[in-house]
Amino acid sequence: MLPDAPRRGFPNAEFESRTARAQALMAEQNFAGLLLMNEPEVRYFTGFQTPFWQSPTRPWFLFVPAEGKPVAVIPEIGAALMRRSWLDDIRCWSAPRPEDDGIGLLTELLSPLATQGARLGVLKGHETSLRMPLGDWERLVAALPGLQIGDATGLVQGLRMVKSAAEIEKLVHICAIGSASFARVPEFVVEGQPLEDVFRAFRREALAQGADDVPYLVGAADRGGYADCISPPDRRPLSRRDVLMLDTGCVWDGYYCDFDRNWAIGKAGDAARRAYDVLWRATEAGLAAARPGNTCRDLFRAMSQVIAEIDTSGGDVGRLGHGLGMQLTEQPSLMAGEATVLREGMVLTLEPSLSYGDGLMMVHEENIVITADGARLLTRRAAPELPVLS
């Protein structure tokens, strides 16, 4: 039985705190404002949550000033929902209107900054995008001579890396839902079942356990192991000595879990059992190293040293874990060159992977939160030996 779900949404104090911390950093970095236009950042400062972002037709903008509440510049279709947020200043236009999709309103809002020659922060770095037509961006900049554009990627991503207690509560809940769903796999997965049907059954189970959605589910199954883990499932039936892997990103109230599990069908081969054992111990090494003051590089090295028992490729996948929260993958990355220091409140995935046999691979993943005393598992720890489904 899962514990009661936390309260949906956040009190206004959560958004006030986020905005105040952003404004303190803006003052240090000489930003007169931030212009945000992607769903996670807009939601982070407002609580504005809707699947309507899946449509690319309309742009959405949020301005965070140096002082005071953020200002929303959004299509009229989102006005009613945004008015339920803590914001007071919501400026709208009838969209789509390609000749002026909010650019006039943005120009009016930002003109005082341009007149002062002030610095506006936008996200320019890794894992960011310009969610508006490039032509509109060029028109906006041309209409604001004197405005300086700076990169606020580090500022915003740095804020989002450290979760509040209320955010962690939601992540605990969705990880419990994911764990409970994986625990039921032996009840509905059998030899001879097409992989497509396994995926459908898992989605149904996760929804039954309380997930709002299962937008991410990948995996694989093949004899002795799998060669990739991101292809769509097919009708191939599960066969004896197959290794099955499912990797899920379930969502509850806008927050993700992201972890996987591996099973053998009927009987586990020696190579698969060995790979699983190495990955399980690599995860243990990552758990031990996941302490405040250590770096992402330290976690990568701790896991890599164990993986090297059978795979010396040095991390061909690029990283062995990442941040987790409102997105399936967030900053930071657990990789060889990442010097980000771990801080209490960071939520991460530990995701060691390795190659073995003739072109096979295996991935193992758990979700953790960094506490003052080290890592705390949010997921129910995988079995220490490769489970077999009969």
ZASE-526080 format. One line per 3 residues: their letters; for each residue y, x, z of C-alpha. Coordinates in steps of 0.1 Angstrom, whole numbers, always signed. Layout:
# residues N
a	Y:X:Z; ...
END
This chain:
# residues 390
mlp	+0:+0:+0; +34:+14:-10; +62:+14:+15
dap	+90:-11:+9; +114:-1:-19; +148:+12:-10
rrg	+179:-8:-17; +189:-8:-54; +221:+7:-64
fpn	+244:+27:-41; +273:+18:-17; +308:+26:-29
aef	+308:+55:-5; +283:+73:-26; +305:+73:-57
esr	+336:+81:-36; +318:+112:-23; +307:+123:-58
tar	+342:+119:-71; +358:+137:-42; +334:+167:-46
aqa	+341:+168:-84; +378:+167:-78; +376:+196:-53
lma	+358:+217:-79; +383:+205:-106; +411:+219:-85
eqn	+394:+252:-81; +388:+255:-118; +422:+242:-129
fag	+410:+210:-145; +435:+181:-146; +407:+157:-156
lll	+372:+153:-169; +363:+133:-200; +326:+121:-199
mne	+308:+101:-225; +270:+103:-219; +250:+78:-199
pev	+239:+100:-170; +274:+113:-163; +290:+79:-166
ryf	+264:+64:-144; +267:+93:-118; +303:+85:-112
tgf	+303:+47:-116; +267:+32:-111; +271:+16:-146
qtp	+234:+11:-156; +223:-7:-187; +197:-2:-215
fwq	+225:-9:-240; +230:+29:-242; +200:+29:-266
spt	+222:+15:-293; +243:+43:-310; +268:+19:-323
rpw	+294:+20:-296; +309:+50:-277; +316:+48:-240
flf	+341:+70:-221; +349:+78:-185; +380:+98:-173
vpa	+378:+114:-139; +414:+123:-129; +424:+151:-105
egk	+432:+124:-79; +421:+88:-75; +393:+67:-90
pva	+378:+73:-125; +391:+52:-154; +366:+35:-178
vip	+374:+32:-215; +346:+11:-228; +337:-16:-254
eig	+345:-51:-243; +308:-60:-243; +304:-38:-211
aal	+334:-50:-192; +317:-76:-171; +291:-51:-159
mrr	+316:-23:-153; +338:-47:-132; +309:-49:-107
swl	+313:-12:-101; +338:+4:-77; +363:+11:-105
ddi	+397:-7:-107; +410:+6:-141; +388:-6:-169
rcw	+403:-4:-204; +385:-22:-233; +385:-27:-270
sap	+365:-50:-293; +338:-27:-307; +325:-16:-331
rpe	+358:-8:-348; +352:+24:-368; +389:+28:-376
ddg	+397:+30:-339; +367:+30:-316; +386:+36:-284
igl	+406:+66:-297; +439:+48:-294; +432:+40:-257
lte	+420:+75:-250; +451:+90:-266; +473:+68:-245
lls	+454:+77:-213; +454:+115:-220; +489:+119:-234
pla	+505:+128:-200; +480:+157:-197; +488:+169:-232
tqg	+526:+167:-225; +520:+189:-194; +498:+214:-213
arl	+471:+206:-188; +434:+214:-190; +408:+187:-197
gvl	+371:+194:-189; +344:+182:-213; +307:+191:-214
kgh	+300:+218:-240; +270:+236:-227; +232:+234:-228
ets	+216:+199:-225; +249:+182:-234; +261:+164:-265
lrm	+292:+148:-280; +284:+111:-279; +311:+101:-303
plg	+316:+107:-341; +329:+143:-347; +356:+128:-369
dwe	+369:+107:-339; +368:+138:-317; +389:+157:-342
rlv	+414:+128:-345; +417:+126:-307; +424:+164:-303
aal	+449:+163:-332; +467:+134:-315; +471:+154:-282
pgl	+488:+187:-291; +492:+209:-261; +461:+196:-244
qig	+437:+225:-234; +400:+218:-236; +377:+236:-211
dat	+340:+236:-205; +330:+216:-174; +293:+218:-180
glv	+287:+240:-149; +308:+218:-127; +291:+185:-135
qgl	+256:+199:-138; +261:+218:-105; +270:+185:-88
rmv	+241:+166:-102; +216:+194:-93; +219:+186:-55
ksa	+208:+151:-47; +222:+129:-19; +199:+114:+7
aei	+202:+81:-11; +191:+96:-44; +162:+114:-28
ekl	+151:+81:-13; +148:+66:-48; +130:+97:-61
vhi	+105:+95:-32; +98:+59:-41; +93:+64:-79
cai	+70:+94:-72; +50:+72:-48; +46:+47:-76
gsa	+35:+74:-101; +11:+88:-75; -4:+54:-68
sfa	-8:+48:-106; -26:+81:-111; -49:+73:-82
rvp	-61:+42:-100; -71:+61:-132; -108:+64:-123
efv	-109:+26:-121; -98:+19:-156; -107:+50:-177
veg	-142:+54:-190; -161:+74:-216; -158:+59:-250
qpl	-124:+44:-244; -98:+51:-271; -69:+73:-259
edv	-44:+46:-271; -61:+22:-247; -59:+47:-219
fra	-21:+50:-224; -17:+12:-225; -38:+8:-193
frr	-17:+34:-175; +15:+18:-184; +3:-16:-172
eal	-8:+0:-139; +25:+17:-133; +44:-15:-139
aqg	+20:-33:-116; +27:-6:-89; +64:-14:-91
add	+79:+9:-118; +108:-7:-137; +97:+10:-169
vpy	+74:+38:-183; +97:+53:-210; +78:+86:-211
lvg	+41:+89:-213; +24:+118:-232; -10:+134:-229
aad	-41:+144:-248; -79:+145:-247; -104:+167:-265
rgg	-135:+186:-259; -131:+214:-234; -93:+210:-234
yad	-63:+200:-254; -43:+220:-279; -10:+202:-274
cis	+3:+176:-250; +32:+158:-268; +15:+141:-297
ppd	+12:+103:-297; -23:+89:-287; -48:+78:-314
rrp	-80:+58:-315; -103:+87:-308; -127:+77:-280
lsr	-130:+98:-249; -162:+119:-250; -183:+138:-225
rdv	-168:+172:-217; -134:+161:-229; -104:+171:-207
lml	-79:+142:-204; -43:+148:-194; -16:+122:-188
dtg	+20:+132:-181; +43:+103:-170; +80:+97:-165
cvw	+82:+64:-147; +116:+50:-137; +128:+30:-107
dgy	+164:+20:-104; +174:+47:-129; +155:+76:-113
ycd	+125:+94:-127; +93:+109:-116; +78:+135:-140
fdr	+43:+149:-133; +8:+150:-148; -28:+149:-139
nwa	-60:+163:-156; -95:+150:-155; -128:+159:-172
igk	-149:+132:-188; -185:+131:-177; -187:+169:-170
agd	-162:+197:-166; -168:+229:-186; -165:+263:-169
aar	-134:+273:-188; -115:+241:-180; -125:+243:-143
ray	-112:+279:-142; -79:+270:-159; -74:+241:-135
dvl	-81:+263:-105; -56:+289:-117; -29:+263:-123
wra	-35:+247:-89; -31:+280:-71; +0:+288:-93
tea	+15:+256:-80; +7:+266:-45; +26:+299:-51
gla	+55:+279:-65; +55:+257:-34; +56:+287:-11
aar	+85:+303:-30; +106:+271:-33; +130:+278:-4
pgn	+168:+277:-1; +182:+311:-11; +155:+320:-36
tcr	+162:+316:-73; +147:+297:-101; +136:+331:-114
dlf	+117:+337:-81; +97:+304:-86; +89:+314:-122
ram	+77:+348:-112; +56:+335:-83; +37:+311:-106
sqv	+35:+335:-135; +18:+361:-113; -11:+337:-107
iae	-12:+324:-143; -16:+360:-155; -51:+360:-141
idt	-62:+344:-174; -30:+342:-195; -7:+371:-199
sgg	+15:+356:-226; +44:+357:-202; +55:+320:-204
dvg	+55:+311:-241; +65:+275:-232; +98:+289:-220
rlg	+99:+275:-185; +76:+265:-157; +95:+235:-143
hgl	+130:+220:-142; +153:+197:-124; +146:+160:-120
gmq	+167:+129:-112; +185:+104:-134; +169:+121:-164
lte	+134:+131:-170; +145:+167:-173; +177:+181:-158
qps	+191:+215:-149; +181:+240:-137; +151:+255:-156
lma	+125:+275:-138; +124:+305:-162; +125:+342:-162
gea	+162:+346:-168; +175:+317:-146; +194:+330:-115
tvl	+204:+296:-101; +200:+297:-63; +179:+270:-48
reg	+198:+247:-24; +187:+220:+0; +187:+187:-18
mvl	+176:+200:-52; +147:+180:-67; +125:+200:-91
tle	+93:+199:-110; +68:+227:-106; +51:+228:-140
psl	+29:+259:-146; +9:+259:-179; -14:+284:-195
syg	-34:+291:-226; -72:+296:-226; -102:+296:-248
dgl	-98:+291:-286; -62:+277:-288; -65:+254:-257
mmv	-38:+248:-231; -35:+231:-197; -5:+219:-178
hee	-1:+210:-142; +30:+194:-126; +42:+183:-92
niv	+76:+170:-80; +93:+185:-49; +126:+184:-30
ita	+140:+216:-14; +146:+212:+23; +159:+236:+49
dga	+123:+245:+57; +111:+249:+21; +95:+226:-4
rll	+84:+190:+4; +61:+173:-21; +73:+140:-35
trr	+41:+135:-54; +6:+131:-40; -9:+166:-44
aap	-35:+169:-71; -71:+175:-61; -79:+213:-58
elp	-108:+210:-82; -107:+194:-117; -117:+157:-111
vls	-145:+143:-132; -145:+107:-144; -180:+93:-148
END
